[in-house]
């Protein structure tokens, strides 16, 4: 379970590495675990790649 307001992209990537899941459920909070969205591994890796590439261009 992943609370989007509390986790970074790095936290989500670490969760994928630890659990080998294809998607992470995004919930409102631990106390109110209403499902808001699912983040898929491919989408997260694409976003991470774009951020990494942007940092290289500005370095």
Backbone torsions as a table, in degrees:
resi	resn	phi	psi	omega
1	UNK	NA	138.8	-174.8
2	UNK	-132.7	122.2	176.5
3	UNK	-95.6	108.1	-173.4
4	UNK	-55.5	-31.0	-178.7
5	UNK	-75.9	-10.4	-174.8
6	UNK	-115.6	-6.9	-172.7
7	UNK	-121.1	145.0	176.1
8	UNK	-95.2	173.9	175.3
9	UNK	-60.2	-40.0	177.9
10	UNK	-60.6	-40.4	177.3
11	UNK	-62.1	-43.0	-179.9
12	UNK	-65.6	-43.0	177.2
13	UNK	-60.6	-41.3	178.4
14	UNK	-62.2	-39.8	178.1
15	UNK	-62.5	-41.6	177.0
16	UNK	-61.9	-41.1	179.8
17	UNK	-65.2	-38.4	-177.8
18	UNK	-74.9	-32.3	-171.7
19	UNK	-114.2	-10.0	178.7
20	UNK	54.8	34.9	177.3
21	UNK	-87.2	162.5	176.1
22	UNK	-95.4	-19.7	-180.0
23	UNK	-146.3	149.2	176.7
24	UNK	-115.5	127.0	175.2
25	UNK	-72.6	134.8	175.8
26	UNK	-104.1	121.1	-177.7
27	UNK	-115.4	161.8	-179.6
28	UNK	-59.9	-49.9	178.2
29	UNK	-168.0	170.5	176.7
30	UNK	-64.5	-36.6	-178.8
31	UNK	-79.4	-21.1	177.9
32	UNK	-131.2	77.7	-172.2
33	UNK	-78.1	46.4	176.8
34	UNK	-72.2	128.3	179.8
35	UNK	-68.4	122.7	179.4
36	UNK	-102.9	-34.6	-174.3
37	UNK	-170.4	168.8	171.3
38	UNK	-123.7	130.5	176.5
39	UNK	-100.0	124.9	-179.1
40	UNK	-96.4	147.8	-175.9
41	UNK	-53.8	-44.9	-178.8
42	UNK	-60.9	-43.7	179.8
43	UNK	-64.7	-40.8	-179.9
44	UNK	-67.3	-41.9	178.1
45	UNK	-65.2	-38.7	175.8
46	UNK	-60.4	-44.9	179.7
47	UNK	-64.9	-41.6	179.5
48	UNK	-63.7	-42.8	178.5
49	UNK	-61.0	-43.7	179.2
50	UNK	-63.0	-42.5	178.2
51	UNK	-64.5	-42.8	-179.7
52	UNK	-64.2	-42.1	179.5
53	UNK	-66.2	-40.5	178.5
54	UNK	-62.8	-39.8	178.7
55	UNK	-65.6	-37.7	178.0
56	UNK	-64.5	-38.4	-178.6
57	UNK	-68.8	-29.9	-177.6
58	UNK	-95.8	1.1	-179.0
59	UNK	-82.7	NA	NA
